[in-house]
Amino acid sequence: MMTSEADLERIIGHDIILRKAYEELNQYYWTKEELATYEEARKSQLDAKAMLDASKAEGKAEGRTETLIEVAKTMLAQGMDIKTIIVVTRLSEAEIRDLKEKEEV
């Protein structure tokens, strides 16, 4: 008796490891064209994930910088010296001086 695709789906269910194992085993029966199509789709999927991850990391870095700028602005408003602000925020002296000039305008 052969196991149907529906039976396999029912057996595998939501088990990620079993699904991956089934997909790997199933690839041995694919034609070269099917395998090439699968590999191309998989590469596209991985590329999209990498782009999303990079975008998230960039967004986090931008958010962190914006927060540090707000901290520096508050410290400047409190009259703290630039060297202390550099140590606390790790912003460059030029960035802090630029903020100070904008605040004075």
C-alpha positions, 0 to 999 in steps of 0.5 A: 500500500502506497502512502498518498500525499494527503497521508504524508501531510497528515503525518507530518502536520506542523512538525518542521523537522519532519517536513524538512526531512520529507522535502529533502528525501522527495528531492531525489525524485525531482527532475533537474528542472524541478530541482533548479526551480526549487533552488532558485526559489529558495535562493530568492527566499533567502535573499529576501530574508537577508534584505529584511534582516539588514533593513531591521538592523539598519532601523535599530541603528537609526533609532539608537542614534536618534535616541542618543541625539535626544540625550545629547540635546538634553545634556546640552540644555542642562549645560553639560560640557561637550567632553562629558556628552561625548563620553556618555553618548559616544557621538562625535564632537562635530555631531554635538557641536552641530546640535549645540549650534542648532539649539542656539539658533 
